[in-house]
Amino acid sequence: MRIISIKKLKVFWSDSRFKDSEQSLRAWYAEAKNAKWSNPDDIKKQYRNASIISNNRVVFNIKGNEYRLVVSLRYEFKIVYIRFIGTHKQYDKINAEGGGGALSRILFTVNYSIEIDYGLIVLNFILWFINN
């Protein structure tokens, strides 16, 4: 899988309050990067305690359930976008499922009968996540 926004993880583990998360987050990153998830069941096979939520999002328990990692997935493009990393208390204050909107519903409606520029797909992908 291709992981987008690894910087969020680095910023988190660089904070002195969360230094203990670095090893677990690095391990998750290495496993996710080498994974070939094509649907939520693939994730559940590898991470039984992961929570599959709406909008193609998954919540992973990190460091023995001390932290929560929320990601969005685009299985067809093998992309994982890091949405949130934090403590349970911080997690309780967010909307992990995210929002919707017309833009998010139409950006990936792609006509496969024509050649599509890879850069355009990446741009649409980024816009889709910004709006979710």
N, C-alpha and C positions, 0 to 999 in steps of 0.2 A: 504494500500500500504506500501511497505517497502522503506524507504527513505535512499539512500546512499549518503554519503559525506555531512552530516549535519555540519561538521566542517567548510565548506566554509561559511555557514550562520553565525555561531558563530564568526568566524574571522571577517566577514564583520561588524556585529553589534557591535563588540568589538572596532572597529576603532572609535575614537571620532568624526570623520566627519559623521559617519552613525549611531550613537547611536539611532536616531529617528526611525530606521527601525526595531529595535528588536521586539517590540510588534506585528507589522504586519507580520514579518517573523515567529514568534512563532505561530501566529494564522494560517498562511498558512500551516506550518508544521503539526499542530494538525489536521487540516482539511484533508490534503493530507494523513496523516497516517491512518485516519479513513475511507478514501474513498475506493471505490471498482471499480475503473475505469477499463473498459475492452475495451474501444475504445475512440477516440477523442470526439465523441458526448457526452459521459458521462462527460468529462471535461467541454465542452461547456455548458452543463446543469447547472453545478455548478458555472462556471466562464465564464460568457458571454463575457467578455472582453479579455479572453485569446486568444492568436494567435497560431493556429496550423500551424506548419511549417514542412518542409521535415525532413526525417530521424527520425521519431517518436519523434520530439521535440516540446515543447510547451513553449511559452513565457507568463509569468504571470506578470501582472502589480501589483506592491506592493506599499502600502501606498499611495493610491490615485494616482497611476501612476507616483510616484516620482522615483521608482526604477524598474528595470527589472530583473526577475528571469527566467533563461533558464534551462529547464530540459529535459532529455532524458527518454523515457519510454519504458519498455518492458512489455506490457500489459499481455502477457501470463504468465509471472512470477510475476506479480503485483509488479514491481520494478520501482522506480523513482530515477534517478541519477541526482544530482544537477551539472549542467555544468558551470553556471555563475550566479553571482549576482552583480549588479552594477547600476550606474546612467544611464540615457538615453545617456549622452555623452560617457560614457565608453562602453555602449552597441553598439553604432554606430560604434565603432572601431573593433568589433569582427565579426566573421563569425558565426552567431547563428545556421546556418544549419549544420555546421561541414562538415567534409570531408567524403569520402567513403573509398574505398580500398577493395581489394580482401578478406583480412582477416575479415573485418566486414561483408562481404556477406556470408561467409561460417561458421563462428563460431557457429551460432545458427541453422545450418542445422542439426537437430537432428533426429536420427532414433528412433522413439518412440516404436519400437517393442522390444527393449532391455532395460534392467534396466540401468539407468544412475545415477552415483554417484552425489549426491547433491553438493558436494564440487567441482566437475568438472564443473558443470553448473555455479556455482558462479565464478570460475576461468575464464571460457570462457566469462562470462558476463563482468567481469572486463577488460579482454583483449579487448573485443569488444569496450568498452567505451574509452579505452586508444587510440585506433586507429581511433576514430571518433572525 
